[in-house]
Amino acid sequence: MSGVLADILARKREDVAAAKREADVAELRDRAAAAEAPRGFAQALARRVEQGQLAVIAEIKRRSPSAGALRPDDDVAARAKSYEQGGAACLSVLTDAPFFGGSAADLQEARAAVPLPVLRKDFIIDAWQVHETRALGADCMLLIAAALPPDLLAELAGLGRELGLDVLVEVHAEEELEAARRAEASLVGINNRDLRSMTIDLAVTERLAPLLAADGRLLVAESGVATAADAARARAAGAGALLVGEALMRAEEPAALLADLASA
């Protein structure tokens, strides 16, 4: 593996090793037991789809390797409330610090501000992080097929479900589809961004969605959706939901953009 994803994973392995020395799994289980029950992330998306809408997962992201700084000093609670006002079905919060400027505190602050379910968006590579995700109070976690061997992907997805988390498995290429199926996730995200080169192409959703149509999973188009026309294109391809970050972070009126995307 090479490129940006490889750099992120190398740093993540170091950070997880250090974090495991600070808190063991038993401590995380205790914190998870004290956390508020999961809010039903997948269920919230499904309700919107059943109502004939596109379900929008609105993302809080301070910066990224591809876009640079977005809103590094953003008020997370205020943004979460703006997203709720605009009709977001769920939130996504980046918790990776070195590459995205996020934190666990961002996730907890966003979730405390609104009643929406929250996805922990990070690079999860170890069971310790799955326990940490539930301990933080997240309702769903992201697993990236390109970042994990298929057996480990399935193992982590299963652990997440045992802990009450919904699981969004992300794919970008045909060769990752079988791994996503083995993970038995009810949510499959099709990332239009190649995490190695960081290039974006909405045709990825158009190419992969038909290959997943018979699986009965809710498909989430990720990356590259910035306008109602983009949203309509993803919906026509078979996506029932969108995960939108950069466009919302750049928008002067994110609630208005959200409303446009959801009604596309």
C-alpha positions as CSV (number, residue, x, y, z in Angstrom):
1,M,0.0,0.0,0.0
2,S,1.2,3.5,-0.8
3,G,0.0,7.1,-0.8
4,V,-2.0,9.1,1.8
5,L,-3.9,6.1,3.2
6,A,-0.6,4.3,4.0
7,D,0.8,7.4,5.8
8,I,-2.4,7.7,7.8
9,L,-2.4,4.0,8.8
10,A,1.2,4.1,9.8
11,R,0.6,7.0,12.1
12,K,-2.6,5.4,13.4
13,R,-0.8,2.2,14.4
14,E,1.6,4.3,16.5
15,D,-1.2,6.3,18.1
16,V,-3.3,3.2,19.0
17,A,-0.3,1.5,20.5
18,A,0.3,4.6,22.7
19,A,-3.4,4.9,23.6
20,K,-3.6,1.2,24.7
21,R,-0.9,1.9,27.2
22,E,-3.0,4.6,28.8
23,A,-6.4,2.7,29.0
24,D,-7.1,-1.0,28.8
25,V,-10.2,-2.6,27.4
26,A,-11.7,-3.2,30.8
27,E,-11.6,0.5,31.5
28,L,-13.2,1.2,28.1
29,R,-16.0,-1.3,28.8
30,D,-16.8,0.5,32.1
31,R,-17.0,3.8,30.2
32,A,-19.2,2.2,27.6
33,A,-21.5,0.8,30.2
34,A,-22.0,4.4,31.6
35,A,-22.5,5.9,28.1
36,E,-26.0,6.8,26.7
37,A,-27.5,4.0,24.7
38,P,-27.0,4.1,21.0
39,R,-29.5,6.2,19.1
40,G,-30.0,4.0,16.1
41,F,-27.9,5.4,13.3
42,A,-29.0,2.9,10.5
43,Q,-32.6,3.2,11.7
44,A,-32.5,7.0,11.3
45,L,-31.2,6.7,7.8
46,A,-33.8,4.0,6.9
47,R,-36.7,6.2,8.1
48,R,-35.7,9.0,5.7
49,V,-35.5,6.6,2.8
50,E,-38.9,5.1,3.7
51,Q,-40.2,8.7,3.6
52,G,-38.9,9.0,0.0
53,Q,-36.0,11.3,1.0
54,L,-32.3,11.2,0.6
55,A,-30.8,10.7,4.0
56,V,-27.9,13.0,4.6
57,I,-25.1,12.3,7.0
58,A,-23.7,15.7,7.7
59,E,-20.0,15.8,8.6
60,I,-18.0,17.9,10.9
61,K,-14.4,18.0,9.6
62,R,-11.9,20.7,10.6
63,R,-9.4,19.9,7.8
64,S,-8.2,17.0,5.5
65,P,-5.1,15.9,3.6
66,S,-6.8,16.8,0.3
67,A,-8.6,20.0,1.2
68,G,-6.3,21.5,3.8
69,A,-7.8,23.7,6.5
70,L,-11.6,24.0,6.3
71,R,-12.7,25.5,9.6
72,P,-10.1,24.6,12.1
73,D,-11.6,26.8,14.9
74,D,-15.2,25.8,14.2
75,D,-17.8,25.8,17.0
76,V,-18.8,22.1,16.9
77,A,-22.0,22.5,18.9
78,A,-23.2,25.3,16.7
79,R,-22.5,23.5,13.5
80,A,-24.3,20.3,14.8
81,K,-27.3,22.5,15.5
82,S,-27.1,24.0,12.0
83,Y,-27.0,20.6,10.5
84,E,-30.0,19.5,12.5
85,Q,-31.9,22.6,11.4
86,G,-31.1,21.8,7.8
87,G,-32.6,18.4,8.0
88,A,-29.6,16.1,8.5
89,A,-30.6,12.5,9.4
90,C,-27.3,11.8,11.2
91,L,-24.0,13.4,11.9
92,S,-20.4,12.3,11.1
93,V,-17.5,13.6,13.2
94,L,-13.9,13.2,12.3
95,T,-11.9,12.2,15.4
96,D,-8.5,11.7,13.8
97,A,-6.2,14.5,15.0
98,P,-2.9,14.3,13.0
99,F,-4.5,14.4,9.5
100,F,-8.0,15.9,10.1
101,G,-7.7,18.1,13.2
102,G,-10.5,16.2,15.0
103,S,-10.8,14.8,18.5
104,A,-13.0,12.6,20.7
105,A,-14.1,15.8,22.3
106,D,-15.6,17.0,19.0
107,L,-17.7,13.8,18.7
108,Q,-18.9,14.1,22.3
109,E,-19.7,17.9,21.9
110,A,-21.6,17.3,18.7
111,R,-23.7,14.5,20.1
112,A,-24.5,16.5,23.3
113,A,-25.7,19.4,21.2
114,V,-28.4,17.6,19.2
115,P,-30.4,14.3,19.4
116,L,-29.1,13.0,16.1
117,P,-27.2,9.7,15.9
118,V,-23.5,10.2,15.3
119,L,-20.9,8.3,13.3
120,R,-17.3,8.1,14.5
121,K,-15.3,8.8,11.4
122,D,-11.8,7.6,11.9
123,F,-9.3,4.9,10.8
124,I,-10.2,1.9,12.9
125,I,-7.7,-0.9,12.7
126,D,-7.8,-2.5,16.1
127,A,-10.5,-4.0,18.5
128,W,-9.4,-1.5,21.2
129,Q,-10.7,1.3,19.0
130,V,-14.1,-0.4,18.6
131,H,-14.4,-0.5,22.4
132,E,-13.2,3.1,22.5
133,T,-15.8,4.1,20.0
134,R,-18.7,2.9,22.1
135,A,-17.1,4.3,25.2
136,L,-17.1,7.7,23.5
137,G,-20.8,7.4,23.0
138,A,-20.8,7.0,19.2
139,D,-23.8,5.3,17.6
140,C,-22.0,4.0,14.5
141,M,-18.4,3.5,13.4
142,L,-16.7,3.5,10.0
143,L,-14.6,0.6,8.8
144,I,-12.6,1.1,5.6
145,A,-12.2,-2.0,3.4
146,A,-9.0,-0.7,1.8
147,A,-7.4,-0.3,5.3
148,L,-8.2,-3.8,6.6
149,P,-7.6,-7.5,5.7
150,P,-11.0,-9.1,5.0
151,D,-10.9,-11.3,8.1
152,L,-10.1,-8.4,10.4
153,L,-12.8,-6.2,8.7
154,A,-15.4,-8.9,9.5
155,E,-14.1,-9.4,13.0
156,L,-14.2,-5.7,13.9
157,A,-17.7,-5.3,12.3
158,G,-18.9,-8.2,14.4
159,L,-17.5,-6.8,17.6
160,G,-19.1,-3.4,16.8
161,R,-22.5,-5.0,16.5
162,E,-22.0,-6.9,19.8
163,L,-21.4,-3.6,21.5
164,G,-24.5,-2.1,20.0
165,L,-22.9,0.0,17.3
166,D,-24.1,0.2,13.7
167,V,-21.3,-0.3,11.2
168,L,-20.7,1.6,7.9
169,V,-18.3,-0.4,5.7
170,E,-16.6,1.8,3.1
171,V,-15.6,0.5,-0.3
172,H,-14.0,2.1,-3.4
173,A,-13.4,-0.7,-5.8
174,E,-14.9,-3.9,-7.1
175,E,-12.4,-6.1,-5.3
176,E,-13.6,-4.8,-1.9
177,L,-17.3,-5.7,-2.4
178,E,-16.9,-9.3,-1.2
179,A,-15.1,-8.2,2.0
180,A,-18.0,-5.8,2.7
181,R,-20.5,-8.6,2.2
182,R,-18.6,-10.9,4.6
183,A,-18.6,-8.1,7.2
184,E,-22.4,-8.3,7.1
185,A,-22.8,-4.5,7.6
186,S,-26.3,-3.1,6.9
187,L,-24.7,0.1,5.7
188,V,-22.2,0.2,2.8
189,G,-20.5,3.4,1.9
190,I,-19.2,3.9,-1.6
191,N,-16.4,6.4,-1.4
192,N,-16.0,8.4,-4.6
193,R,-12.5,9.5,-3.3
194,D,-9.6,7.2,-3.9
195,L,-7.9,7.3,-0.5
196,R,-4.5,6.6,-2.1
197,S,-4.4,9.4,-4.6
198,M,-7.3,11.5,-3.1
199,T,-8.9,12.0,-6.5
200,I,-12.7,12.1,-6.7
201,D,-15.0,10.7,-9.3
202,L,-18.8,10.4,-8.8
203,A,-18.8,7.6,-11.4
204,V,-17.5,5.3,-8.7
205,T,-20.9,5.3,-7.1
206,E,-22.5,4.8,-10.5
207,R,-20.2,1.8,-11.2
208,L,-20.5,0.0,-7.8
209,A,-24.0,0.7,-6.7
210,P,-25.6,-1.7,-9.3
211,L,-23.3,-4.4,-8.1
212,L,-24.6,-4.0,-4.6
213,A,-28.3,-3.5,-5.4
214,A,-29.3,-7.1,-4.8
215,D,-27.7,-7.2,-1.3
216,G,-30.5,-5.3,0.4
217,R,-28.1,-2.9,2.2
218,L,-28.6,0.8,2.4
219,L,-26.0,2.5,0.2
220,V,-24.3,5.7,1.2
221,A,-22.5,7.8,-1.4
222,E,-19.5,9.4,0.1
223,S,-17.3,12.3,-1.1
224,G,-17.7,14.6,-4.1
225,V,-21.3,15.5,-3.5
226,A,-21.5,19.3,-3.4
227,T,-24.7,20.3,-5.2
228,A,-28.3,19.1,-5.6
229,A,-27.3,17.9,-9.1
230,D,-24.6,15.7,-7.5
231,A,-27.1,14.4,-5.0
232,A,-29.6,13.5,-7.7
233,R,-26.9,11.7,-9.7
234,A,-26.0,9.6,-6.6
235,R,-29.6,8.9,-6.0
236,A,-30.2,7.8,-9.5
237,A,-27.3,5.4,-9.2
238,G,-29.0,3.7,-6.2
239,A,-27.7,5.5,-3.2
240,G,-30.3,6.0,-0.4
241,A,-28.0,8.2,1.7
242,L,-25.2,10.7,1.3
243,L,-22.2,11.5,3.5
244,V,-21.3,15.1,2.9
245,G,-18.4,16.9,4.6
246,E,-16.3,19.4,2.6
247,A,-19.1,21.1,0.8
248,L,-21.0,21.7,4.1
249,M,-17.9,22.9,5.9
250,R,-17.2,25.4,3.2
251,A,-20.9,26.6,2.8
252,E,-21.8,29.9,4.2
253,E,-25.3,28.6,4.9
254,P,-24.9,24.8,5.6
255,A,-28.5,24.4,6.6
256,A,-29.7,25.7,3.2
257,L,-27.3,23.4,1.3
258,L,-28.4,20.4,3.4
259,A,-32.1,21.1,2.6
260,D,-31.2,21.2,-1.1
261,L,-29.3,17.9,-1.0
262,A,-32.0,16.1,0.9
263,S,-34.7,17.1,-1.5
264,A,-32.7,16.2,-4.7
